[in-house]
Amino acid sequence: MEKEDFCIPTMASSNIAILLTIGVIAVVVIRIIYVIYWSSKPLHSKSPRFLSTLVVLGSGGHTAEMLNLLYVLQKERFKPRYYIAAATDNMSLQKAKMFEDSLVGKEALEEVGGAEFLQIYRSREVGQSYITSVGTTLVAIAHALWLMIKIRPQVILCNGPGTCVPLCVIAFLFKVLGIKWSSIFYVESIARVRKLSLSGLLLYKLRMADQLFVQWPQLKKKYPRAHYVGCLM
């Protein structure tokens, strides 16, 4: 009898633990579905007048495309702007600084808003093996977490560099946890004609991007949830 009496509370506590686990998983799943549903909706017309914006830059053509996109952006609304590039990519930040300097020369400083330039560890260097990239990716995610806590952007703009993936992952987790709601807009590079880049594919498949834009009609056919906007160059 003593042994049976001992088993009863043990089984009861085990059942409670299982029920709590199932409940937590259910809440998380519901929250993720909620975030994915509302992320696909456009920004509310009553959204704040100014939207702090994180701009993720990539090397070479990625940066050129992003700066071309920023030229047509409502810069008086999307401010302050935070530019982030890989720690090994000084050229992109120099181009971003030149872009901001050109804006100040054309418009009043209070209209274009301020800008800050930051760097982040890369998840994977070009040519780096996938095995060694596991460690660098973990470092990049930790750095991305620190940067996202510091910046807390309302809008994230990115267009392909792998640098954007850790930042978007953190932003999505912040949504799920109710810490901060950042709208993620991904514009696929014009160089991607037949399929999405790895970064774009991850954001598309995992539904982390609020809106994903492509510049070729065949990509729209292959990825129906993407938005075709034509060539932006």
FIGU-338740 format. One record per atom (N, C-alpha, C, O): residue number from 1; atom name; x, y, z. Coordinates in steps of 0.02 Angstrom, whole numbers, plus 50000, padded with zeros to 5 digits. Layout:
% FIGU-338740
   k  a    px    py    pz
 NUM CA     X     Y     Z
...
//
This chain:
% FIGU-338740
   k  a    px    py    pz
   1  N 50041 49939 50000
   1 CA 50000 50000 50000
   1  C 50043 50063 50000
   1  O 50027 50111 49966
   2  N 50097 50061 50038
   2 CA 50138 50121 50041
   2  C 50169 50136 49973
   2  O 50175 50193 49953
   3  N 50188 50082 49937
   3 CA 50218 50091 49872
   3  C 50167 50119 49823
   3  O 50184 50162 49782
   4  N 50105 50095 49825
   4 CA 50052 50120 49781
   4  C 50036 50192 49797
   4  O 50026 50233 49752
   5  N 50033 50209 49862
   5 CA 50019 50278 49882
   5  C 50073 50325 49856
   5  O 50059 50382 49839
   6  N 50134 50300 49853
   6 CA 50189 50341 49829
   6  C 50184 50353 49754
   6  O 50203 50406 49729
   7  N 50159 50303 49717
   7 CA 50155 50308 49645
   7  C 50101 50356 49622
   7  O 50107 50388 49570
   8  N 50047 50360 49662
   8 CA 49990 50403 49642
   8  C 50010 50476 49634
   8  O 49997 50505 49581
   9  N 50041 50508 49684
   9 CA 50061 50578 49675
   9  C 50114 50586 49621
   9  O 50116 50638 49587
  10  N 50157 50536 49612
  10 CA 50209 50540 49560
  10  C 50176 50542 49491
  10  O 50196 50581 49448
  11  N 50127 50498 49480
  11 CA 50092 50496 49416
  11  C 50052 50560 49406
  11  O 50048 50586 49350
  12  N 50022 50586 49459
  12 CA 49983 50647 49454
  12  C 50027 50706 49434
  12  O 50009 50746 49391
  13  N 50085 50711 49466
  13 CA 50130 50767 49449
  13  C 50157 50760 49379
  13  O 50168 50810 49344
  14  N 50167 50698 49356
  14 CA 50191 50686 49288
  14  C 50138 50707 49238
  14  O 50154 50737 49186
  15  N 50074 50692 49252
  15 CA 50020 50712 49208
  15  C 50013 50787 49205
  15  O 50000 50816 49152
  16  N 50021 50820 49262
  16 CA 50017 50893 49264
  16  C 50072 50924 49222
  16  O 50060 50972 49185
  17  N 50132 50895 49227
  17 CA 50188 50921 49188
  17  C 50175 50913 49113
  17  O 50191 50958 49074
  18  N 50146 50856 49093
  18 CA 50130 50844 49023
  18  C 50078 50894 48998
  18  O 50084 50921 48943
  19  N 50026 50905 49039
  19 CA 49973 50952 49021
  19  C 50000 51023 49015
  19  O 49981 51060 48969
  20  N 50044 51042 49061
  20 CA 50074 51109 49058
  20  C 50117 51117 48995
  20  O 50116 51169 48963
  21  N 50154 51065 48978
  21 CA 50195 51067 48918
  21  C 50152 51075 48855
  21  O 50167 51115 48811
  22  N 50099 51035 48852
  22 CA 50053 51039 48795
  22  C 50022 51109 48792
  22  O 50015 51137 48738
  23  N 50003 51136 48850
  23 CA 49972 51202 48852
  23  C 50020 51256 48827
  23  O 50001 51300 48789
  24  N 50083 51252 48849
  24 CA 50133 51302 48828
  24  C 50144 51297 48753
  24  O 50147 51349 48719
  25  N 50151 51236 48727
  25 CA 50160 51227 48655
  25  C 50102 51254 48616
  25  O 50111 51286 48564
  26  N 50041 51242 48641
  26 CA 49981 51266 48607
  26  C 49979 51343 48605
  26  O 49963 51373 48554
  27  N 49997 51374 48661
  27 CA 49999 51447 48664
  27  C 50050 51475 48615
  27  O 50036 51524 48581
  28  N 50109 51444 48612
  28 CA 50162 51467 48567
  28  C 50139 51461 48495
  28  O 50149 51507 48455
  29  N 50109 51403 48477
  29 CA 50086 51393 48409
  29  C 50033 51444 48389
  29  O 50035 51471 48335
  30  N 49986 51456 48434
  30 CA 49933 51505 48421
  30  C 49962 51575 48412
  30  O 49942 51612 48368
  31  N 50012 51591 48454
  31 CA 50044 51656 48449
  31  C 50081 51663 48383
  31  O 50080 51717 48352
  32  N 50115 51610 48361
  32 CA 50151 51613 48297
  32  C 50102 51622 48239
  32  O 50115 51661 48194
  33  N 50046 51587 48241
  33 CA 49995 51594 48188
  33  C 49968 51666 48188
  33  O 49957 51695 48135
  34  N 49957 51693 48247
  34 CA 49933 51762 48253
  34  C 49983 51811 48222
  34  O 49964 51855 48185
  35  N 50047 51802 48238
  35 CA 50099 51846 48212
  35  C 50104 51841 48136
  35  O 50108 51892 48101
  36  N 50102 51779 48109
  36 CA 50106 51770 48037
  36  C 50046 51802 48002
  36  O 50053 51833 47950
  37  N 49987 51795 48033
  37 CA 49927 51824 48002
  37  C 49931 51900 47998
  37  O 49919 51929 47945
  38  N 49949 51932 48054
  38 CA 49950 52005 48055
  38  C 50011 52034 48020
  38  O 50011 52092 48000
  39  N 50063 51994 48014
  39 CA 50123 52018 47979
  39  C 50109 52028 47905
  39  O 50140 52070 47873
  40  N 50062 51990 47877
  40 CA 50047 51997 47806
  40  C 50002 52057 47791
  40  O 49991 52073 47732
  41  N 49978 52090 47842
  41 CA 49935 52148 47832
  41  C 49977 52211 47822
  41  O 50032 52215 47850
  42  N 49953 52260 47783
  42 CA 49991 52322 47772
  42  C 49994 52362 47836
  42  O 49955 52352 47882
  43  N 50043 52409 47840
  43 CA 50049 52453 47897
  43  C 49984 52492 47906
  43  O 49956 52517 47858
  44  N 49962 52497 47967
  44 CA 49899 52531 47982
  44  C 49905 52605 47965
  44  O 49957 52636 47975
  45  N 49850 52634 47940
  45 CA 49851 52704 47921
  45  C 49864 52750 47980
  45  O 49886 52807 47972
  46  N 49849 52725 48041
  46 CA 49861 52765 48101
  46  C 49927 52747 48135
  46  O 49936 52760 48194
  47  N 49974 52718 48096
  47 CA 50039 52702 48124
  47  C 50075 52766 48140
  47  O 50057 52819 48114
  48  N 50126 52763 48183
  48 CA 50161 52825 48204
  48  C 50186 52866 48145
  48  O 50200 52839 48091
  49  N 50190 52931 48156
  49 CA 50212 52976 48103
  49  C 50283 52959 48079
  49  O 50297 52960 48020
  50  N 50326 52944 48128
  50 CA 50394 52924 48111
  50  C 50406 52851 48128
  50  O 50383 52826 48180
  51  N 50441 52816 48083
  51 CA 50454 52745 48092
  51  C 50530 52734 48092
  51  O 50563 52743 48041
  52  N 50556 52714 48149
  52 CA 50628 52699 48152
  52  C 50642 52640 48106
  52  O 50608 52589 48110
  53  N 50692 52648 48063
  53 CA 50702 52599 48009
  53  C 50773 52571 48010
  53  O 50822 52608 48013
  54  N 50777 52505 48008
  54 CA 50841 52471 48004
  54  C 50852 52450 47932
  54  O 50812 52413 47903
  55  N 50907 52472 47904
  55 CA 50925 52457 47834
  55  C 50984 52410 47834
  55  O 51038 52428 47857
  56  N 50975 52349 47807
  56 CA 51028 52300 47806
  56  C 51063 52303 47738
  56  O 51031 52294 47686
  57  N 51128 52315 47740
  57 CA 51167 52322 47679
  57  C 51208 52260 47665
  57  O 51231 52227 47711
  58  N 51216 52244 47601
  58 CA 51260 52189 47581
  58  C 51315 52216 47536
  58  O 51312 52273 47514
  59  N 51364 52176 47523
  59 CA 51420 52200 47483
  59  C 51400 52206 47409
  59  O 51353 52173 47386
  60  N 51435 52249 47374
  60 CA 51427 52256 47302
  60  C 51358 52277 47280
  60  O 51332 52329 47301
  61  N 51328 52235 47237
  61 CA 51264 52253 47207
  61  C 51207 52259 47256
  61  O 51160 52297 47245
  62  N 51210 52222 47311
  62 CA 51156 52227 47361
  62  C 51151 52298 47388
  62  O 51096 52325 47394
  63  N 51207 52328 47405
  63 CA 51207 52396 47431
  63  C 51182 52446 47379
  63  O 51144 52491 47395
  64  N 51205 52438 47317
  64 CA 51184 52484 47263
  64  C 51109 52481 47254
  64  O 51076 52532 47246
  65  N 51081 52421 47254
  65 CA 51009 52413 47246
  65  C 50971 52444 47306
  65  O 50920 52477 47296
  66  N 50997 52433 47366
  66 CA 50963 52460 47425
  66  C 50963 52536 47424
  66  O 50912 52567 47440
  67  N 51018 52566 47406
  67 CA 51022 52639 47404
  67  C 50975 52667 47350
  67  O 50945 52720 47359
  68  N 50969 52632 47293
  68 CA 50921 52653 47242
  68  C 50850 52651 47269
  68  O 50808 52693 47253
  69  N 50836 52600 47309
  69 CA 50770 52594 47340
  69  C 50758 52651 47389
  69  O 50703 52678 47393
  70  N 50809 52669 47427
  70 CA 50802 52721 47477
  70  C 50790 52790 47445
  70  O 50760 52833 47476
  71  N 50815 52799 47384
  71 CA 50805 52864 47351
  71  C 50731 52880 47342
  71  O 50711 52938 47345
  72  N 50689 52828 47332
  72 CA 50618 52839 47321
  72  C 50577 52829 47385
  72  O 50516 52834 47384
  73  N 50611 52816 47440
  73 CA 50576 52805 47504
  73  C 50555 52872 47534
  73  O 50588 52923 47523
  74  N 50500 52872 47570
  74 CA 50478 52933 47604
  74  C 50523 52944 47665
  74  O 50507 52925 47721
  75  N 50580 52976 47651
  75 CA 50631 52982 47703
  75  C 50610 53025 47761
  75  O 50636 53017 47817
  76  N 50562 53069 47750
  76 CA 50538 53111 47805
  76  C 50496 53070 47854
  76  O 50485 53092 47911
  77  N 50474 53011 47834
  77 CA 50435 52968 47878
  77  C 50476 52911 47907
  77  O 50469 52895 47966
  78  N 50518 52881 47866
  78 CA 50558 52824 47889
  78  C 50623 52850 47921
  78  O 50676 52849 47890
  79  N 50618 52872 47982
  79 CA 50675 52898 48018
  79  C 50664 52889 48093
  79  O 50607 52885 48116
  80  N 50718 52886 48132
  80 CA 50789 52885 48110
  80  C 50805 52820 48075
  80  O 50770 52770 48082
  81  N 50858 52821 48036
  81 CA 50879 52762 47997
  81  C 50944 52734 48027
  81  O 50991 52771 48043
  82  N 50945 52669 48033
  82 CA 51003 52633 48059
  82  C 51029 52587 48004
  82  O 50994 52542 47981
  83  N 51090 52599 47983
  83 CA 51120 52558 47930
  83  C 51165 52505 47962
  83  O 51207 52521 48005
  84  N 51156 52443 47941
  84 CA 51198 52388 47967
  84  C 51230 52351 47909
  84  O 51196 52333 47861
  85  N 51295 52340 47914
  85 CA 51331 52301 47865
  85  C 51376 52251 47901
  85  O 51386 52257 47962
  86  N 51402 52202 47865
  86 CA 51446 52153 47895
  86  C 51509 52187 47921
  86  O 51530 52239 47895
  87  N 51539 52157 47971
  87 CA 51598 52186 48003
  87  C 51656 52193 47954
  87  O 51700 52235 47964
  88  N 51656 52153 47901
  88 CA 51710 52156 47852
  88  C 51692 52200 47792
  88  O 51730 52203 47744
  89  N 51635 52233 47795
  89 CA 51611 52272 47737
  89  C 51609 52347 47754
  89  O 51556 52374 47771
  90  N 51666 52379 47750
  90 CA 51669 52451 47764
  90  C 51644 52493 47705
  90  O 51619 52548 47714
  91  N 51650 52466 47645
  91 CA 51631 52503 47585
  91  C 51556 52520 47585
  91  O 51537 52575 47566
  92  N 51515 52472 47606
  92 CA 51443 52484 47606
  92  C 51423 52540 47653
  92  O 51381 52582 47636
  93  N 51454 52542 47712
  93 CA 51438 52596 47759
  93  C 51462 52663 47733
  93  O 51431 52714 47746
  94  N 51518 52664 47698
  94 CA 51543 52727 47668
  94  C 51493 52753 47617
  94  O 51479 52813 47613
  95  N 51466 52707 47576
  95 CA 51416 52727 47527
  95  C 51353 52752 47560
  95  O 51322 52800 47537
  96  N 51333 52720 47615
  96 CA 51273 52742 47652
  96  C 51284 52812 47681
  96  O 51238 52852 47681
  97  N 51344 52825 47707
  97 CA 51359 52891 47734
  97  C 51356 52944 47680
  97  O 51331 52999 47691
  98  N 51383 52928 47621
  98 CA 51380 52975 47565
  98  C 51308 52988 47545
  98  O 51289 53044 47529
  99  N 51267 52935 47547
  99 CA 51196 52943 47531
  99  C 51162 52990 47580
  99  O 51125 53034 47559
 100  N 51173 52981 47645
 100 CA 51143 53024 47695
 100  C 51169 53096 47690
 100  O 51130 53143 47699
 101  N 51233 53104 47675
 101 CA 51260 53171 47666
 101  C 51227 53207 47607
 101  O 51216 53267 47610
 102  N 51212 53169 47554
 102 CA 51180 53200 47496
 102  C 51109 53223 47513
 102  O 51085 53272 47485
 103  N 51076 53187 47558
 103 CA 51008 53206 47578
 103  C 51009 53271 47618
 103  O 50967 53315 47608
 104  N 51056 53278 47662
 104 CA 51062 53338 47704
 104  C 51075 53399 47659
 104  O 51052 53454 47675
 105  N 51111 53388 47604
 105 CA 51125 53443 47559
 105  C 51065 53466 47521
 105  O 51062 53524 47499
 106  N 51015 53421 47512
 106 CA 50956 53438 47472
 106  C 50897 53459 47515
 106  O 50856 53500 47494
 107  N 50892 53432 47576
 107 CA 50834 53445 47618
 107  C 50857 53465 47688
 107  O 50915 53456 47707
 108  N 50810 53493 47725
 108 CA 50826 53513 47794
 108  C 50841 53451 47835
 108  O 50811 53398 47825
 109  N 50887 53457 47882
 109 CA 50908 53400 47923
 109  C 50849 53370 47961
 109  O 50845 53309 47968
 110  N 50804 53413 47986
 110 CA 50748 53387 48025
 110  C 50699 53348 47981
 110  O 50659 53309 48007
 111  N 50700 53359 47915
 111 CA 50655 53323 47870
 111  C 50681 53254 47854
 111  O 50643 53205 47852
 112  N 50747 53248 47841
 112 CA 50774 53183 47822
 112  C 50789 53140 47883
 112  O 50794 53079 47876
 113  N 50796 53170 47942
 113 CA 50807 53131 48002
 113  C 50880 53112 48010
 113  O 50920 53122 47965
 114  N 50897 53085 48069
 114 CA 50966 53065 48083
 114  C 50980 52995 48057
 114  O 50935 52959 48038
 115  N 51044 52977 48058
 115 CA 51065 52911 48035
 115  C 51121 52886 48079
 115  O 51162 52924 48103
 116  N 51123 52820 48089
 116 CA 51176 52789 48128
 116  C 51201 52729 48089
 116  O 51163 52695 48055
 117  N 51267 52717 48093
 117 CA 51299 52665 48052
 117  C 51331 52613 48098
 117  O 51373 52629 48140
 118  N 51311 52550 48089
 118 CA 51333 52496 48133
 118  C 51358 52437 48093
 118  O 51346 52432 48032
 119  N 51394 52393 48126
 119 CA 51419 52332 48095
 119  C 51399 52271 48136
 119  O 51387 52276 48196
 120  N 51395 52214 48101
 120 CA 51375 52152 48133
 120  C 51419 52096 48108
 120  O 51442 52097 48051
 121  N 51431 52046 48150
 121 CA 51470 51988 48129
 121  C 51431 51951 48075
 121  O 51370 51946 48076
 122  N 51468 51925 48027
 122 CA 51437 51887 47973
 122  C 51422 51816 47994
 122  O 51461 51785 48031
 123  N 51365 51789 47971
 123 CA 51348 51720 47985
 123  C 51394 51673 47948
 123  O 51415 51621 47973
 124  N 51410 51692 47886
 124 CA 51451 51648 47845
 124  C 51487 51690 47793
 124  O 51456 51727 47755
 125  N 51553 51684 47790
 125 CA 51593 51717 47739
 125  C 51587 51679 47673
 125  O 51571 51620 47672
 126  N 51601 51714 47619
 126 CA 51599 51682 47553
 126  C 51651 51626 47552
 126  O 51710 51638 47566
 127  N 51630 51566 47533
 127 CA 51675 51510 47529
 127  C 51685 51472 47594
 127  O 51719 51421 47595
 128  N 51657 51497 47649
 128 CA 51664 51463 47714
 128  C 51624 51399 47714
 128  O 51569 51396 47687
 129  N 51652 51346 47745
 129 CA 51617 51282 47748
 129  C 51556 51287 47793
 129  O 51553 51328 47839
 130  N 51506 51246 47779
 130 CA 51444 51247 47818
 130  C 51455 51224 47890
 130  O 51420 51246 47935
 131  N 51504 51180 47900
 131 CA 51517 51156 47967
 131  C 51544 51211 48012
 131  O 51519 51222 48068
 132  N 51594 51247 47987
 132 CA 51623 51301 48028
 132  C 51576 51361 48033
 132  O 51582 51402 48079
 133  N 51528 51366 47986
 133 CA 51482 51423 47988
 133  C 51431 51416 48044
 133  O 51397 51465 48061
 134  N 51425 51356 48074
 134 CA 51378 51347 48130
 134  C 51399 51392 48188
 134  O 51358 51426 48218
 135  N 51463 51391 48204
 135 CA 51488 51432 48260
 135  C 51483 51505 48245
 135  O 51462 51544 48289
 136  N 51501 51526 48185
 136 CA 51497 51597 48168
 136  C 51424 51621 48165
 136  O 51410 51679 48180
 137  N 51380 51576 48147
 137 CA 51308 51595 48146
 137  C 51283 51607 48216
 137  O 51244 51654 48228
 138  N 51303 51566 48264
 138 CA 51283 51576 48334
 138  C 51309 51643 48361
 138  O 51274 51679 48397
 139  N 51371 51659 48343
 139 CA 51399 51724 48363
 139  C 51360 51781 48332
 139  O 51345 51831 48364
 140  N 51343 51773 48267
 140 CA 51305 51825 48232
 140  C 51236 51835 48263
 140  O 51212 51891 48268
 141  N 51204 51780 48284
 141 CA 51138 51785 48315
 141  C 51142 51821 48382
 141  O 51099 51863 48398
 142  N 51194 51806 48421
 142 CA 51203 51840 48485
 142  C 51214 51915 48474
 142  O 51187 51956 48511
 143  N 51254 51931 48424
 143 CA 51267 52002 48409
 143  C 51204 52036 48383
 143  O 51189 52093 48400
 144  N 51166 51999 48341
 144 CA 51103 52026 48315
 144  C 51054 52040 48372
 144  O 51018 52090 48370
 145  N 51052 51996 48422
 145 CA 51008 52006 48479
 145  C 51025 52071 48515
 145  O 50981 52110 48532
 146  N 51090 52081 48526
 146 CA 51111 52143 48560
 146  C 51093 52205 48519
 146  O 51070 52254 48548
 147  N 51103 52202 48454
 147 CA 51087 52259 48411
 147  C 51011 52273 48409
 147  O 50990 52331 48410
 148  N 50972 52220 48406
 148 CA 50899 52229 48403
 148  C 50872 52258 48468
 148  O 50825 52297 48467
 149  N 50901 52238 48524
 149 CA 50881 52266 48589
 149  C 50899 52340 48591
 149  O 50862 52380 48619
 150  N 50956 52357 48563
 150 CA 50979 52426 48562
 150  C 50938 52470 48516
 150  O 50918 52526 48535
 151  N 50924 52446 48455
 151 CA 50890 52486 48405
 151  C 50815 52484 48411
 151  O 50782 52536 48408
 152  N 50787 52425 48420
 152 CA 50714 52415 48424
 152  C 50678 52449 48365
 152  O 50635 52492 48376
 153  N 50695 52430 48303
 153 CA 50666 52463 48244
 153  C 50592 52445 48234
 153  O 50570 52391 48255
 154  N 50557 52489 48202
 154 CA 50487 52475 48184
 154  C 50482 52445 48114
 154  O 50434 52410 48098
 155  N 50533 52460 48072
 155 CA 50535 52435 48004
 155  C 50605 52408 47990
 155  O 50655 52438 48010
 156  N 50608 52350 47955
 156 CA 50672 52321 47934
 156  C 50670 52313 47858
 156  O 50625 52282 47831
 157  N 50719 52342 47824
 157 CA 50726 52337 47752
 157  C 50787 52294 47735
 157  O 50842 52308 47760
 158  N 50779 52243 47695
 158 CA 50836 52202 47675
 158  C 50824 52175 47604
 158  O 50767 52173 47580
 159  N 50879 52156 47572
 159 CA 50873 52135 47502
 159  C 50921 52079 47482
 159  O 50943 52076 47425
 160  N 50937 52036 47529
 160 CA 50974 51977 47508
 160  C 51035 51956 47546
 160  O 51048 51896 47550
 161  N 51074 52001 47575
 161 CA 51135 51977 47609
 161  C 51119 51932 47668
 161  O 51069 51942 47702
 162  N 51162 51882 47679
 162 CA 51151 51836 47735
 162  C 51151 51871 47802
 162  O 51126 51845 47851
 163  N 51179 51931 47804
 163 CA 51180 51971 47865
 163  C 51110 51984 47893
 163  O 51102 51992 47953
 164  N 51061 51985 47848
 164 CA 50993 52003 47870
 164  C 50958 51946 47906
 164  O 50912 51959 47945
 165  N 50979 51884 47895
 165 CA 50943 51827 47923
 165  C 50942 51827 47999
 165  O 50887 51821 48028
 166  N 51000 51833 48035
 166 CA 50996 51835 48108
 166  C 50953 51892 48134
 166  O 50917 51884 48184
 167  N 50957 51950 48102
 167 CA 50918 52008 48124
 167  C 50843 51994 48116
 167  O 50804 52012 48160
 168  N 50824 51963 48060
 168 CA 50754 51948 48048
 168  C 50729 51894 48095
 168  O 50671 51896 48117
 169  N 50771 51845 48111
 169 CA 50752 51793 48158
 169  C 50738 51823 48227
 169  O 50687 51807 48258
 170  N 50782 51867 48249
 170 CA 50772 51900 48314
 170  C 50709 51942 48313
 170  O 50670 51942 48361
 171  N 50698 51979 48258
 171 CA 50639 52021 48252
 171  C 50575 51979 48256
 171  O 50527 51999 48288
 172  N 50576 51921 48223
 172 CA 50517 51877 48224
 172  C 50505 51850 48294
 172  O 50448 51847 48317
 173  N 50558 51830 48328
 173 CA 50551 51805 48397
 173  C 50524 51860 48443
 173  O 50484 51846 48487
 174  N 50546 51921 48432
 174 CA 50521 51977 48472
 174  C 50446 51985 48462
 174  O 50409 52001 48510
 175  N 50422 51975 48401
 175 CA 50350 51978 48387
 175  C 50313 51924 48426
 175  O 50263 51938 48460
 176  N 50339 51863 48421
 176 CA 50305 51807 48454
 176  C 50303 51817 48529
 176  O 50253 51801 48561
 177  N 50357 51844 48558
 177 CA 50360 51854 48630
 177  C 50326 51919 48652
 177  O 50321 51932 48712
 178  N 50304 51959 48604
 178 CA 50270 52021 48621
 178  C 50317 52076 48646
 178  O 50295 52122 48680
 179  N 50381 52071 48629
 179 CA 50429 52121 48651
 179  C 50428 52183 48607
 179  O 50426 52239 48631
 180  N 50430 52172 48541
 180 CA 50431 52227 48493
 180  C 50405 52203 48426
 180  O 50422 52148 48404
 181  N 50363 52244 48394
 181 CA 50337 52225 48328
 181  C 50375 52264 48274
 181  O 50367 52324 48268
 182  N 50416 52228 48237
 182 CA 50454 52258 48181
 182  C 50428 52229 48116
 182  O 50426 52168 48107
 183  N 50409 52272 48070
 183 CA 50385 52249 48005
 183  C 50445 52237 47960
 183  O 50486 52281 47950
 184  N 50450 52176 47932
 184 CA 50507 52156 47891
 184  C 50487 52158 47817
 184  O 50441 52123 47796
 185  N 50523 52198 47778
 185 CA 50511 52203 47706
 185  C 50574 52180 47670
 185  O 50628 52208 47678
 186  N 50565 52128 47630
 186 CA 50621 52098 47594
 186  C 50612 52109 47519
 186  O 50561 52089 47491
 187  N 50662 52140 47487
 187 CA 50660 52151 47415
 187  C 50714 52107 47384
 187  O 50773 52119 47394
 188  N 50694 52057 47346
 188 CA 50743 52011 47316
 188  C 50783 52048 47263
 188  O 50757 52090 47227
 189  N 50847 52031 47258
 189 CA 50892 52063 47210
 189  C 50869 52051 47139
 189  O 50841 51999 47122
 190  N 50882 52100 47096
 190 CA 50864 52094 47025
 190  C 50904 52038 46992
 190  O 50885 52013 46940
 191  N 50961 52020 47022
 191 CA 51002 51966 46994
 191  C 50969 51898 47001
 191  O 50988 51850 46968
 192  N 50919 51893 47045
 192 CA 50884 51830 47055
 192  C 50825 51825 47007
 192  O 50773 51855 47017
 193  N 50836 51787 46953
 193 CA 50787 51784 46899
 193  C 50744 51721 46904
 193  O 50683 51724 46892
 194  N 50774 51664 46921
 194 CA 50739 51600 46920
 194  C 50719 51575 46989
 194  O 50669 51539 46996
 195  N 50757 51592 47040
 195 CA 50741 51569 47107
 195  C 50765 51620 47159
 195  O 50809 51661 47145
 196  N 50736 51616 47218
 196 CA 50755 51662 47271
 196  C 50825 51645 47297
 196  O 50849 51589 47291
 197  N 50857 51695 47326
 197 CA 50920 51684 47360
 197  C 50907 51642 47422
 197  O 50849 51633 47442
 198  N 50960 51617 47453
 198 CA 50951 51577 47514
 198  C 50917 51618 47569
 198  O 50873 51592 47604
 199  N 50937 51681 47576
 199 CA 50906 51724 47627
 199  C 50832 51734 47612
 199  O 50790 51727 47656
 200  N 50816 51749 47549
 200 CA 50746 51758 47530
 200  C 50705 51696 47539
 200  O 50648 51699 47560
 201  N 50735 51638 47522
 201 CA 50699 51575 47528
 201  C 50683 51559 47601
 201  O 50629 51536 47617
 202  N 50732 51572 47646
 202 CA 50720 51560 47717
 202  C 50664 51604 47744
 202  O 50620 51581 47780
 203  N 50666 51668 47727
 203 CA 50614 51714 47751
 203  C 50546 51697 47721
 203  O 50494 51706 47754
 204  N 50546 51673 47660
 204 CA 50483 51655 47627
 204  C 50454 51591 47657
 204  O 50396 51589 47676
 205  N 50495 51539 47661
 205 CA 50470 51474 47686
 205  C 50450 51478 47759
 205  O 50400 51448 47779
 206  N 50488 51515 47799
 206 CA 50473 51520 47871
 206  C 50423 51575 47886
 206  O 50403 51585 47943
 207  N 50402 51611 47834
 207 CA 50351 51665 47839
 207  C 50372 51719 47889
 207  O 50330 51745 47927
 208  N 50436 51735 47890
 208 CA 50460 51787 47936
 208  C 50454 51857 47906
 208  O 50448 51905 47943
 209  N 50455 51862 47839
 209 CA 50449 51928 47807
 209  C 50376 51948 47803
 209  O 50333 51909 47783
 210  N 50362 52010 47823
 210 CA 50294 52036 47817
 210  C 50274 52041 47744
 210  O 50219 52020 47724
 211  N 50319 52068 47703
 211 CA 50308 52073 47632
 211  C 50373 52054 47597
 211  O 50426 52078 47616
 212  N 50368 52013 47545
 212 CA 50427 51994 47506
 212  C 50414 52013 47433
 212  O 50365 51992 47403
 213  N 50459 52054 47406
 213 CA 50450 52080 47338
 213  C 50501 52050 47290
 213  O 50559 52040 47308
 214  N 50478 52035 47230
 214 CA 50522 52008 47178
 214  C 50518 52053 47117
 214  O 50469 52089 47107
 215  N 50571 52051 47075
 215 CA 50576 52096 47018
 215  C 50567 52061 46951
 215  O 50575 52092 46898
 216  N 50550 51996 46953
 216 CA 50539 51959 46892
 216  C 50473 51920 46897
 216  O 50460 51889 46949
 217  N 50431 51922 46845
 217 CA 50365 51890 46848
 217  C 50368 51815 46859
 217  O 50324 51786 46891
 218  N 50421 51782 46834
 218 CA 50426 51709 46843
 218  C 50437 51690 46916
 218  O 50418 51635 46937
 219  N 50467 51735 46954
 219 CA 50475 51722 47026
 219  C 50408 51726 47061
 219  O 50395 51688 47108
 220  N 50365 51771 47039
 220 CA 50298 51777 47068
 220  C 50259 51712 47056
 220  O 50221 51690 47099
 221  N 50267 51682 46996
 221 CA 50232 51620 46981
 221  C 50258 51563 47024
 221  O 50220 51519 47045
 222  N 50324 51563 47037
 222 CA 50354 51509 47075
 222  C 50341 51518 47150
 222  O 50335 51468 47186
 223  N 50337 51581 47173
 223 CA 50326 51595 47244
 223  C 50264 51640 47249
 223  O 50272 51701 47252
 224  N 50204 51612 47249
 224 CA 50142 51651 47243
 224  C 50131 51702 47299
 224  O 50095 51751 47289
 225  N 50160 51692 47357
 225 CA 50150 51741 47411
 225  C 50194 51803 47404
 225  O 50187 51851 47441
 226  N 50241 51801 47357
 226 CA 50283 51859 47344
 226  C 50244 51911 47304
 226  O 50193 51896 47274
 227  N 50268 51973 47305
 227 CA 50236 52029 47269
 227  C 50282 52050 47212
 227  O 50340 52068 47223
 228  N 50256 52049 47151
 228 CA 50295 52070 47093
 228  C 50290 52145 47086
 228  O 50236 52173 47082
 229  N 50348 52179 47084
 229 CA 50349 52252 47080
 229  C 50387 52277 47018
 229  O 50395 52337 47010
 230  N 50410 52232 46975
 230 CA 50448 52253 46917
 230  C 50519 52271 46935
 230  O 50539 52267 46994
 231  N 50558 52292 46887
 231 CA 50628 52309 46899
 231  C 50634 52376 46935
 231  O 50605 52426 46913
 232  N 50670 52377 46989
 232 CA 50677 52438 47030
 232  C 50742 52475 47015
 232  O 50752 52530 47041
 233  N 50786 52447 46975
 233 CA 50850 52479 46960
 233  C 50841 52537 46912
 233  O 50889 52570 46893
//
